[in-house]
Amino acid sequence: MRLEMIKNVAKARYSNNAAAYVEYLNAQVAQSAAQADQFTVERQLSVALNSINTLVGRHSREKLALRGDVRRAMNSVPTLIELEDYAETSHPSLKSSALQLEAARKGVDLAKKAYLPDFQVIGSSFTPRGPFSANNGAMFYQFELDLIIPLYFFTKEKYGVEQAQRSQAAAEAGNISNRQQIVLAVNSAYATYEQAKSQAQFLKDRQVPQADAAYKVGLTQYSNNGQGFNDLLTAQTQLRSLEVQLALAESNLLQAQAILLVTSGKEPF
């Protein structure tokens, strides 16, 4: 749309003998090149949508609506302390480590019970068969009560308790390591998110408005036989480049937000 406006201004100036015909031709070439870029991007978008549908198990031609709330990504993310606290209490990996640690502690308690005497009750029944026994079908019952006491200075039991205690120590070390790794990952993801947020905000609040103002001034001056045609095209190209950078920065911001929430154990918005 901006190149269409530049082309019309160049055409009007050429009609009034205020500009060379080459300026009008250059404006047409620039607009045609922008249209060619737009066609290329539209084809890339179509292929990308088909790929996303395939990745999520849908038919490639199904309609897919992409949503990204950049304003929410800038304002609705919890603080770093809140994310760290949530990760330490609710992260699935830490929950798994806590359960493993609890199982190791119970294993120690179970191993210590091996020092205690063990009781065993055995019940059986039989019918005597033999040359000197009466074959009258009588059935006899027998009960046996055994008391098993660990001997040999509890060597086997001692080793079992030591093994359980070392397993508990390993589980405790693994739990601490997982906690540190997750907190570190949350900090790293939050730093990436803050950097993406600052870059997107700087482009949106400073660079793009400045480039837009420079383009408008250049267009006004060129329309009034002031600024040169090449300066106007340069201002338009710079504005377009910054707008593309802003779109990429907002995309990076949304990705950084999703990675940060997943790293802390939360569901993405």
C-alpha positions, 0 to 999 in steps of 0.5 A: 500500500505504501509503494502504491502511494509512492508510485501515484505520487511519482506518476503525478510529479512526472505528469507535472514535469516535476520528476523523471520518468525513471522514478515512476518506473522504479516505483513500479519495480519496487511495488512488483517486487513487494507483490512477488515477496507477498506471493512467496510468503503466502505459499510458505504460509500454506505449506507451514499450515499443512505441516502443522496440521500433519504434526498434530495428527489432522488432515493437512487441508483442515482449516487451522487458526493460529492465535498469539496474544502478544499483549498477554505475553507481555503482561500476564507472565508471573514473576521469576520468584513465583515461577521458581516457587511453583517449579519447586512445589509442582514440577512433575520431575520434582514430584517424581524425585520426591516419590523416589526419595520417599520410597528410598526412606521406606526401604531403609525402614524395611531393611532395619526390620530384618534385625527383628526375629521372624515368625513362621506358622506351618499347617499340614495334614496327611493320611498314614499309609504303610504296612503297619498302619490301619487303612481306615482313612483317618487324617492327621493334622500337624501345626508347626511354629518356627522362630527365626533369629538372625545370627552371625552378628547380623552380617547379612542384615547389616549389609542390607541396611547399608545398601538401603541407606546408600540408596536413600543418599543417592535419592536425596542427591538426585532430588537436590540435583533435579531441583537445582537443574530445574531452578536453573532452567527456569532462570535461563528461560526467564532471562530469554523471555525478558530479552525477547520482551525488551526487544519486541517492546523497543521495536514497537515503541521506538524504532517502528514509530520513528521509521514510520515518522521518517517515511511520512516526512519523506513522502510529504517532502517528495510530494512537495518537490523537496526530498529525493526519490531514493531517500523516500524509497530508503525510508520505506525499505527501512520501515518495512524491515523494522516491521518484519523485525517486530513480527519476528520479535513478537513470534520469539516472545510468544515462543519464549513465553511458552518455553518459560511456562513449560520449564516451570511446570505450568501449562502454556496459555 
